[in-house]
Amino acid sequence: MRSTGLRTRVTAGFTAGALALSTAIALVSYQVTRGSLLAERERTAVQAAYLDSTVVQSGLAAEQPDILEILRSLDTGGDRRAVLHRDGTWYARNLDAGITSAIPAALQQLTQQGEPAVQRVQAGGAPALVVGVPLADGTTFYEVDSLAELQHTLRVLAIVLTLVALSTAVAAAALGRHATGYVLRPLRSVTDAAEEITSGNLTARLDPATEPDLARLTASFNGMVDQLSARMQRDRRFAADVSHELRSPLQTLEAAASVLSRRRDRLDERSGTAVDLVNAEISRFQALVNDLIELARSDQPPDRRPVDMVDLARQVCQSQGVPGDVVTLDGGADPVWRVDRRRITQLLSNLVDNAQRYGGGVCAVRLGTGPDDHLLTVEDEGPGIRPEDREVIFDRFVRGRAAHVRGAGDGTGLGLALVAQHAAAHDGTAQVTDRPGGGARFQVRLAREGG
């Protein structure tokens, strides 16, 4: 399973943390606010009930009190409803009929015992607060205070707190993404520099002034690149020096072997075979030295000039005994490419030679042009390349299975490495896949100049 990226994980962490924190704060705020509002509303309701009970108590002190008129005289507003229980009879305003059913029996029993009581109930499908105040002579005064408005206020508060929590989570996600992008920006600079170095640009460095907090990483990275560049230059100089030093004795050996070859008919069969072996090994050694010199020159920039690739490919094929008609140009492709003629000639020669030696012969050489690159394809009719060999076949001194199976021991192991080097010099790549119907398909992509 593919793991999520660091930026996604950090953003998710910011979001989850902010959501959890804002939710907890919202819940605590809601509970505290709700408790405070309910307590304040209960105090207000109790004070109003005691005040109204005083008015009722005064009205009942008359000789023949009109209880309904007394209840109607109370200023209860639209939220409070007053009822009176006297001598086993309930008295209420005309519009308050049925409100007595909302008064719990336990609260009635408590007030009948002379104890004031307060209880939250449901009246008419809405929350309410019942306040019971005992009066003289077994009379009890009750007020039912509706909490519908308070419930609406609490509902609005809950919605607002929820929106605040979600907004905080969204803001945290944006902040986390921005912060992660800012933190990863220096790493992207390191990645870009590493990619340039991989493509052969050993002059790529990190700017120490860009991110002072990462000065140590920048210094270490630049130091590593300096050491790598110096080591590669030493290796190239060594390969070039060794190759040039070997050329002189090789020429002497080649001249001596040539003399022996001209007198082969005077030698016995065993000596003649030895002379042939010496000549073959000298030729292979000479090819190896030439390839090493070419590798040592691989850091030089390509000399791009217009080249007729169809004509060049046919010349290369014919020079190696391959009919020129195997070369085809894809429909609409441009036959003239701006490339380094020397490098592309060797690249194509090595691919054709590889197909002839180990791939059963070249069956097709195709040239194509895309929006950003050129595509050169060489196909053979051999056994193909095993998947496990495709990643390393372009490395130096690596030879595929076909070379060992066919017993060809005259290769240098540098041909395909040079193909990859020349492709990289043109900001391109080299790869090998299976050819439909059997065989190998070598494809080289070369970046178009300015593409």
Residue pairs with C-beta under 8 A, 6 or more apart in sequence:
4 12
6 180
6 184
7 177
7 180
7 181
7 184
10 176
10 179
10 180
11 173
11 176
11 177
11 180
12 176
13 176
14 172
14 173
14 175
14 176
14 177
14 179
15 169
15 170
15 172
15 173
15 176
17 172
18 168
18 169
18 171
18 172
18 173
19 165
19 166
19 168
19 169
19 172
21 168
22 164
22 165
22 168
22 169
23 165
25 165
26 161
26 162
26 164
26 165
29 161
30 154
30 157
30 158
30 161
33 154
33 157
34 154
34 157
37 150
37 153
37 154
38 147
38 150
41 129
41 145
41 147
41 150
42 118
42 129
45 80
45 118
45 129
45 131
45 143
45 145
46 118
46 131
48 76
48 80
48 143
48 145
49 131
49 133
49 141
49 143
49 145
50 133
52 74
52 76
52 82
52 141
52 143
53 133
53 135
53 141
55 70
55 73
55 74
56 70
56 71
56 74
56 82
56 84
56 135
56 141
57 135
57 136
57 141
59 65
59 66
59 67
59 69
59 70
59 73
60 67
60 70
60 86
60 135
60 136
60 139
67 84
67 86
67 91
68 91
68 93
71 82
71 83
71 84
71 91
71 92
71 93
72 93
74 82
76 82
76 143
79 145
79 146
79 148
79 149
80 143
80 144
80 145
80 146
81 92
81 93
81 96
81 99
81 143
81 144
81 146
82 92
82 93
82 96
82 141
82 142
82 143
83 90
83 91
83 92
83 96
83 99
83 100
83 103
83 141
83 142
83 143
83 144
84 90
84 91
84 92
84 139
84 140
84 141
84 142
85 91
85 100
85 108
85 139
85 140
85 141
85 142
86 137
86 138
86 139
86 140
87 138
87 139
90 100
92 99
92 100
99 123
99 144
100 142
102 121
102 122
102 123
102 124
102 128
102 130
102 144
103 121
103 130
103 132
103 142
103 144
104 119
104 121
104 130
106 119
107 117
107 119
107 130
107 132
108 132
108 140
110 117
110 132
111 117
111 132
111 133
111 134
111 140
111 142
112 134
112 138
112 140
114 134
115 134
116 131
116 132
116 133
116 134
117 130
117 131
117 132
118 129
118 130
118 131
118 132
119 129
119 130
120 127
120 128
120 129
120 130
120 147
121 127
121 128
121 129
121 130
121 144
122 128
123 144
123 146
126 146
126 147
126 148
126 151
127 146
127 147
127 148
127 150
127 151
128 144
128 145
128 146
128 147
129 144
129 145
129 147
130 142
130 143
130 144
130 145
131 142
131 143
131 145
132 140
132 141
132 142
133 140
133 141
133 142
133 143
134 140
134 141
135 141
185 211
186 210
186 211
186 214
186 217
189 206
189 207
189 210
190 206
190 217
190 221
192 204
193 204
193 205
193 206
193 221
193 225
196 204
197 204
197 225
197 228
199 424
199 427
200 299
200 424
200 425
202 225
202 228
202 229
202 232
202 299
204 225
205 222
205 225
206 218
206 221
206 222
207 218
208 215
208 218
208 219
208 222
210 218
211 218
232 299
236 295
236 296
236 298
236 299
237 296
239 292
239 293
239 295
239 296
240 292
240 293
240 296
240 297
242 292
243 289
243 290
243 292
243 293
243 296
244 293
246 285
246 289
247 289
250 282
250 285
250 286
250 289
253 278
253 282
254 282
254 286
257 275
257 278
257 279
257 282
260 267
260 275
260 278
261 275
261 279
264 272
264 275
264 276
267 275
280 410
283 410
284 410
284 412
287 412
288 412
288 414
291 412
291 414
291 415
291 418
292 414
294 346
294 418
295 396
295 414
295 417
295 418
295 421
298 418
298 421
298 422
298 425
300 425
301 425
302 339
302 340
302 343
302 425
302 426
303 340
303 341
303 342
304 338
304 339
304 340
304 426
304 449
305 338
305 339
305 340
305 341
306 336
306 337
306 338
307 336
307 337
307 338
307 339
307 341
307 344
308 335
308 336
309 335
309 336
309 337
309 339
309 344
309 367
309 374
309 376
310 327
310 329
310 335
310 367
312 341
312 344
312 345
312 348
313 327
313 348
313 365
313 367
313 376
314 324
314 327
315 324
316 345
316 348
316 349
316 352
317 323
317 324
317 326
317 327
317 352
317 362
317 365
318 324
319 349
320 349
320 352
320 353
320 356
321 356
322 352
322 356
322 361
322 362
326 362
326 363
326 364
326 365
327 365
327 366
327 367
328 364
328 365
328 366
328 367
329 335
329 366
329 367
329 368
330 366
330 367
330 368
330 369
332 369
333 367
333 368
333 369
334 369
335 367
337 344
337 369
337 374
337 446
337 448
338 448
338 449
339 374
339 426
339 446
340 422
340 425
340 426
343 422
343 425
343 426
344 422
344 446
346 418
346 422
347 376
347 418
347 419
347 422
347 423
347 444
348 365
348 376
348 378
350 415
350 416
350 418
350 419
351 378
351 419
351 442
351 444
352 362
352 365
352 378
353 415
354 380
354 415
354 416
354 442
355 361
355 362
355 378
355 379
355 380
355 382
355 440
355 442
356 362
357 403
357 406
357 408
357 411
358 382
358 400
358 402
358 403
358 406
358 408
359 380
359 381
359 382
359 383
359 402
359 439
359 440
360 380
360 381
360 382
360 383
360 439
361 380
361 381
361 382
362 378
362 379
362 380
363 379
363 380
363 381
363 439
364 377
364 378
364 379
365 376
365 377
365 378
365 379
366 375
366 376
366 377
366 379
367 374
367 375
367 376
367 377
368 374
368 375
368 376
368 377
369 375
369 448
371 451
372 447
372 448
372 451
373 428
373 445
373 446
373 447
373 448
373 451
374 445
374 446
374 448
375 443
375 444
375 445
375 446
376 443
376 444
376 445
376 446
377 441
377 442
377 443
377 444
378 441
378 442
379 435
379 439
379 440
379 441
379 442
380 435
380 439
380 440
381 438
381 439
382 402
382 439
382 440
383 401
383 402
383 405
383 439
384 434
384 435
384 438
384 439
384 440
385 393
385 400
385 401
385 402
385 432
385 434
385 440
386 400
386 401
389 400
389 401
390 431
390 432
390 433
392 398
393 400
393 416
393 432
394 416
394 417
394 419
394 420
394 430
395 417
396 413
396 414
396 417
397 413
397 414
397 417
398 413
398 416
398 417
399 411
399 413
403 411
416 430
419 430
419 442
419 444
420 429
420 430
423 429
423 430
423 444
423 445
423 446
426 446
426 447
427 446
427 447
428 444
428 445
428 446
428 447
429 444
429 445
430 442
430 443
430 444
430 445
431 442
431 443
432 440
432 441
432 442
432 443
433 440
433 441
433 443
434 440
434 441
435 441
